[in-house]
């Protein structure tokens, strides 16, 4: 089964958040790069029209809350 465009964009946003966080932690991002700017650069053109700040916020909220309460050690 192929992923829908929404599933693809959510996956890419989630991955973008993870990579952004890692690069930010390592201080390897250009100055003044926001998470939104970073994600805009990694979204493929064919699904970019479905991207919104609200969707990024929704994925970010879910990812951070899911990790906060996990038992990963």
Number of C-alpha atoms within 10 A of each C-alpha: 3 6 9 9 13 13 11 15 20 18 14 16 25 18 14 21 21 14 15 20 14 13 13 16 10 9 10 10 15 9 8 7 11 13 17 16 10 16 19 17 11 13 18 12 10 8 12 14 9 12 16 12 10 9 15 20 13 12 17 18 11 13 14 11 11 10 10 10 8 8 6 6 3
